[in-house]
Amino acid sequence: MNRVRNWCIVGLLLCFFGAIFHLSLQAVLLEKGFVTESKRDALESLVAEKIKLETEIAQLSSLERIKTLAENRLGMIPPTQVVYVVAGNKLSEGERQLALSEERRGEGKTQ
């Protein structure tokens, strides 16, 4: 009878500690779930902010906006002609003649 009682006590203690262990694991899993969810929310927020900033960068760096700012705020004007500068004096005769003919054509247009 004494042995049976001891086995019952041992069985109850094993059940008790097994239940405590199970509840501890459930608490840890619940906590990890909350941490994961908060990190997921933070990630979604950061992704949304990244998209917003990329859109803002695209808008601010558009060539039309830069041109408008240059003309209105800085008083710049679009170029009326394109001038090429050659470093050194290494033009061939054909290149020199081409440059002179383009220069003459440009003079004729402005007169």
BALOBA-1460 file (C-alpha; in Angstrom, 3 decimals):
// residues 111
<rec num="1" residu="m" x="0.000" y="0.000" z="0.000"/>
<rec num="2" residu="n" x="2.868" y="2.276" z="0.822"/>
<rec num="3" residu="r" x="4.460" y="1.557" z="-2.568"/>
<rec num="4" residu="v" x="1.293" y="2.399" z="-4.442"/>
<rec num="5" residu="r" x="0.993" y="5.675" z="-2.573"/>
<rec num="6" residu="n" x="4.612" y="6.542" z="-3.431"/>
<rec num="7" residu="w" x="4.022" y="5.759" z="-7.125"/>
<rec num="8" residu="c" x="0.910" y="7.937" z="-7.082"/>
<rec num="9" residu="i" x="2.854" y="10.821" z="-5.557"/>
<rec num="10" residu="v" x="5.627" y="10.397" z="-8.119"/>
<rec num="11" residu="g" x="3.038" y="10.284" z="-10.906"/>
<rec num="12" residu="l" x="1.315" y="13.428" z="-9.629"/>
<rec num="13" residu="l" x="4.644" y="15.260" z="-9.338"/>
<rec num="14" residu="l" x="5.578" y="14.264" z="-12.911"/>
<rec num="15" residu="c" x="2.197" y="15.498" z="-14.154"/>
<rec num="16" residu="f" x="2.597" y="18.741" z="-12.185"/>
<rec num="17" residu="f" x="6.098" y="19.457" z="-13.511"/>
<rec num="18" residu="g" x="5.054" y="18.402" z="-17.027"/>
<rec num="19" residu="a" x="2.173" y="20.908" z="-16.878"/>
<rec num="20" residu="i" x="4.504" y="23.657" z="-15.586"/>
<rec num="21" residu="f" x="6.960" y="22.889" z="-18.420"/>
<rec num="22" residu="h" x="4.166" y="22.957" z="-20.992"/>
<rec num="23" residu="l" x="2.857" y="26.304" z="-19.693"/>
<rec num="24" residu="s" x="6.374" y="27.744" z="-19.743"/>
<rec num="25" residu="l" x="6.815" y="26.748" z="-23.370"/>
<rec num="26" residu="q" x="3.446" y="28.257" z="-24.260"/>
<rec num="27" residu="a" x="4.422" y="31.526" z="-22.551"/>
<rec num="28" residu="v" x="7.731" y="31.641" z="-24.459"/>
<rec num="29" residu="l" x="5.974" y="30.947" z="-27.761"/>
<rec num="30" residu="l" x="3.411" y="33.654" z="-27.057"/>
<rec num="31" residu="e" x="6.151" y="36.169" z="-26.257"/>
<rec num="32" residu="k" x="8.069" y="35.268" z="-29.425"/>
<rec num="33" residu="g" x="4.858" y="35.702" z="-31.403"/>
<rec num="34" residu="f" x="4.388" y="39.224" z="-30.032"/>
<rec num="35" residu="v" x="8.010" y="40.123" z="-30.786"/>
<rec num="36" residu="t" x="7.703" y="38.745" z="-34.317"/>
<rec num="37" residu="e" x="4.487" y="40.669" z="-34.924"/>
<rec num="38" residu="s" x="5.985" y="43.951" z="-33.677"/>
<rec num="39" residu="k" x="9.055" y="43.465" z="-35.879"/>
<rec num="40" residu="r" x="6.811" y="42.701" z="-38.860"/>
<rec num="41" residu="d" x="4.870" y="45.918" z="-38.228"/>
<rec num="42" residu="a" x="8.131" y="47.868" z="-37.994"/>
<rec num="43" residu="l" x="9.342" y="46.305" z="-41.251"/>
<rec num="44" residu="e" x="6.118" y="47.204" z="-43.055"/>
<rec num="45" residu="s" x="6.417" y="50.763" z="-41.768"/>
<rec num="46" residu="l" x="10.016" y="51.023" z="-42.975"/>
<rec num="47" residu="v" x="9.149" y="49.601" z="-46.400"/>
<rec num="48" residu="a" x="6.331" y="52.134" z="-46.762"/>
<rec num="49" residu="e" x="8.694" y="54.950" z="-45.761"/>
<rec num="50" residu="k" x="11.305" y="53.697" z="-48.251"/>
<rec num="51" residu="i" x="8.754" y="53.737" z="-51.067"/>
<rec num="52" residu="k" x="7.660" y="57.242" z="-50.070"/>
<rec num="53" residu="l" x="11.273" y="58.475" z="-50.032"/>
<rec num="54" residu="e" x="12.045" y="56.857" z="-53.400"/>
<rec num="55" residu="t" x="9.005" y="58.593" z="-54.879"/>
<rec num="56" residu="e" x="10.125" y="61.894" z="-53.384"/>
<rec num="57" residu="i" x="13.634" y="61.430" z="-54.798"/>
<rec num="58" residu="a" x="12.192" y="60.727" z="-58.240"/>
<rec num="59" residu="q" x="10.051" y="63.867" z="-58.081"/>
<rec num="60" residu="l" x="12.847" y="66.095" z="-56.806"/>
<rec num="61" residu="s" x="15.383" y="64.875" z="-59.345"/>
<rec num="62" residu="s" x="13.142" y="65.113" z="-62.413"/>
<rec num="63" residu="l" x="14.795" y="67.046" z="-65.223"/>
<rec num="64" residu="e" x="11.712" y="69.192" z="-65.810"/>
<rec num="65" residu="r" x="11.693" y="70.327" z="-62.156"/>
<rec num="66" residu="i" x="15.417" y="71.094" z="-62.226"/>
<rec num="67" residu="k" x="15.009" y="73.070" z="-65.450"/>
<rec num="68" residu="t" x="12.112" y="75.068" z="-63.975"/>
<rec num="69" residu="l" x="14.091" y="75.842" z="-60.807"/>
<rec num="70" residu="a" x="17.149" y="76.859" z="-62.821"/>
<rec num="71" residu="e" x="15.117" y="79.223" z="-64.976"/>
<rec num="72" residu="n" x="12.869" y="80.695" z="-62.266"/>
<rec num="73" residu="r" x="15.050" y="80.801" z="-59.151"/>
<rec num="74" residu="l" x="18.517" y="81.136" z="-60.634"/>
<rec num="75" residu="g" x="17.619" y="83.164" z="-63.720"/>
<rec num="76" residu="m" x="19.278" y="80.724" z="-66.110"/>
<rec num="77" residu="i" x="18.183" y="80.534" z="-69.729"/>
<rec num="78" residu="p" x="18.370" y="77.649" z="-72.203"/>
<rec num="79" residu="p" x="21.375" y="77.829" z="-74.546"/>
<rec num="80" residu="t" x="20.777" y="79.370" z="-77.970"/>
<rec num="81" residu="q" x="23.688" y="77.576" z="-79.606"/>
<rec num="82" residu="v" x="26.122" y="74.805" z="-78.814"/>
<rec num="83" residu="v" x="29.811" y="75.689" z="-78.739"/>
<rec num="84" residu="y" x="32.475" y="72.997" z="-78.880"/>
<rec num="85" residu="v" x="35.883" y="73.673" z="-77.368"/>
<rec num="86" residu="v" x="38.793" y="71.613" z="-78.574"/>
<rec num="87" residu="a" x="41.748" y="71.226" z="-76.262"/>
<rec num="88" residu="g" x="45.030" y="71.620" z="-78.085"/>
<rec num="89" residu="n" x="45.547" y="72.395" z="-81.735"/>
<rec num="90" residu="k" x="45.252" y="68.924" z="-83.224"/>
<rec num="91" residu="l" x="42.446" y="69.394" z="-85.730"/>
<rec num="92" residu="s" x="42.877" y="67.877" z="-89.134"/>
<rec num="93" residu="e" x="42.288" y="70.045" z="-92.190"/>
<rec num="94" residu="g" x="38.899" y="68.422" z="-92.783"/>
<rec num="95" residu="e" x="37.787" y="69.039" z="-89.189"/>
<rec num="96" residu="r" x="38.941" y="72.651" z="-89.420"/>
<rec num="97" residu="q" x="36.940" y="73.204" z="-92.608"/>
<rec num="98" residu="l" x="33.871" y="71.566" z="-91.052"/>
<rec num="99" residu="a" x="34.113" y="73.805" z="-87.999"/>
<rec num="100" residu="l" x="34.475" y="76.898" z="-90.168"/>
<rec num="101" residu="s" x="31.491" y="75.970" z="-92.334"/>
<rec num="102" residu="e" x="29.344" y="75.365" z="-89.227"/>
<rec num="103" residu="e" x="30.484" y="78.701" z="-87.833"/>
<rec num="104" residu="r" x="29.523" y="80.480" z="-91.040"/>
<rec num="105" residu="r" x="26.118" y="78.771" z="-91.066"/>
<rec num="106" residu="g" x="25.555" y="79.918" z="-87.490"/>
<rec num="107" residu="e" x="26.437" y="83.513" z="-88.423"/>
<rec num="108" residu="g" x="23.994" y="83.451" z="-91.291"/>
<rec num="109" residu="k" x="21.151" y="82.390" z="-89.015"/>
<rec num="110" residu="t" x="21.712" y="85.144" z="-86.462"/>
<rec num="111" residu="q" x="21.773" y="87.954" z="-89.083"/>
